[in-house]
Amino acid sequence: MSRHSLATWVSMQGRTMMLASRKNALTCSIITALFLAGPSTLLAATQPRISCRVVVGQWPRWRVVANREPAFYPAAAGGRLDARVPLQRAGRVPAERCSTSWWAASWLLPLAFAAYPAGASPARIASSLRCLGAQTMQPLLARWARGFQSRQPGVVVEVGRGTRYSAAGVAALLAGTANCISFAREAFPAEVAAFRHELGHEPILVPVAGGSFATPHGSFVLAVYVNRANPLRGLSLPQLAKLFSGRRLPGQMQPLTTWGQLGLHGVWADRPIHLYGMTPRRAGGNPPGIVNFLDTRVLQGRPWRADLRVQVDNLTADGAVRIVGYNDMRWMLQAIDRRYMQRYPGVRFRLILHGTRTAPAALASGRSLLAPMGAPFLPTALAAYRRQVGTGPLRFRVAHAALDPRARSSPLAIYVNIGNPLSSIDMEQLRRSFTGIEPLATWSQLGLGGTWARRPIHPCGLAPTTALGRYMRLQHFGGTAYAANYIGYAESAQVLARVAADPDALCIADLNQAVASVRMLGIRLGQGQGISIGSSADIVSGRYPLDRYLYIYVRAPKAGVSERMVCRYLRLLLSDDGQRLLAAAAPDYLPLS
């Protein structure tokens, strides 16, 4: 990040307050890395305590703009809220009950109920109340339930403990299995719309408590931050709206792009403002809770700027850094993680490795620091990523595929029946044998004579719909469709069984699954380079054309990921030390060199 960065509001959810605790100082660097690089950074986030000096002490360039010490706000009688802190957050309060300015409402933890039928008395509606929703509110609700039942022993109040998020309470209420939702945020527009569609009315939202200031995992007041060297002392809410809105406000002649437009002079006047924030929309379509608040209170429904540098939260609830992706990279990543933690004590990783297909969405949404993958992004996944993030990911090769039969990712190989005299093939012949473009139909076209000359070639391999079938078509056949007589199978073992049974078979399968009843062909390289047989030396040296790689994908730097941690991780993985660790880990993936 350049020293001219401005990160105006990175919104930290409740758990992120742990980053400012004295017990978790190093985790703090994950967030502060967004604005350490330069004094031009402005960050709006949850309000830190004045006593939390560990961040200021460790990172002396960090400073809070217009710092206040907010209290824990109860829901005041009559809905009256404290108007002293502009970025206090609020649940939905009926307009006639909220006497303060719309932007000065405190964050309130609301309860949502289905509406009573017209003219009915609450006492006649039900003798039980079942509350589901935000896990953070369950202890509070349980205490209220005990107090209420001591006064109304005939009413059963059940506080469900099987849900974690407010969204689960919404689903339960709409399904008729709950009649009360505990919200640790404002309701999403999609949730309100679902109420209207299913029940014919909007939910009744009752504010019951103010946001937490110092308790981890809660809902916090927001604040705006700049780098410690930045002389800016404060911002107005109209200025925030102008900064972040993707649409011009009435009377606004030009977007705010320099610090001079915010009142700074001298060397700061012409410095560009770099804006940082959370992703405006998650993969599921809803915004993060804090973005939902700012959509209404600050932007008032206007879109976010397209050049917003998205800050992502790739931490688990207990502060571990999440890595989502390819399951067969588990052992090498465990070795790299251990070495990283030796070098940078205090950082912990959580590996969630359920397959390559899980990595793109996790990286796009910010749920993963980086994306370990056994194959490149598919075109559809890449298009979806670009739509969500606004730019493509960066790809790094980190290892060659493995020759060990235990490995899931192997180089590919060309096989013939053990009785076939062919010994080698070149890549052009391979393409023409497997596609419908200038097809090679008989073995004479591959150089065989005698009784083999007129025998037909029977091409086979992994089905076109499998990952390896798509890989061969896209990477080696120029995207051309397979020939009409191509026979595809789900697994390499099935392909090799076909080759063993069919003397005329010419098939593609995993190199590490070879059996004695088939023979692997060498690949002629041309230009006097000889023939590659797929040995480990050929693979590591880059001579084998059907080699495959393992990858790490990361978000482009302008997307606002913690570049420092990503760079350290990649630097370690690609170093001599990291490649030795990788090669020593099961199942013996080959190092890059």
Secondary structure, DSSP 8 states (H G I E B T S, - for coil): --TT---------GGGGGGGSGGGHHHHHHHHTTTTT-TT-EEEEE---TT--HHHHHSTTEEETT----------GGG----S-TT-------GGG--S-GGG---EEEEEE----TT--HHHH-SEEEEEE-GGGHHHHHHHHHHHHHH-TTSEEEE--S--SHHHHHHHHHHTS-SEEE-SS---HHHHHHHHHHHSS--EEEEEEE--SSSTTS---EEEEEETT-------HHHHHHHHBSS--TT--S---BGGGGT--GGGTT-B---EEE-SS-TTS---HHHHHHHHHTSTT--B-TT-EEE---B-TTS-EEEEE-GGGHHHHHHHHHHHHHHSTT--EEEEES-GGGHHHHHHHTSSSSEEESS---HHHHHHHHHHHSS--EEEEEEEEE-STT-S---EEEEEETT----EEEHHHHHHHHBSSS---BGGGGT--GGGTT-B-EEEEE-TTSHHHHHHHHHTSTT--B-TT-EEESSHHHHHHHHHH-TTEEEEEEGGG--TTEEE-EEE-STT--EE---HHHHHHT--TT--EEEEEE--GGG---HHHHHHHHHHHHSHHHHHHHHHSTT-EE---
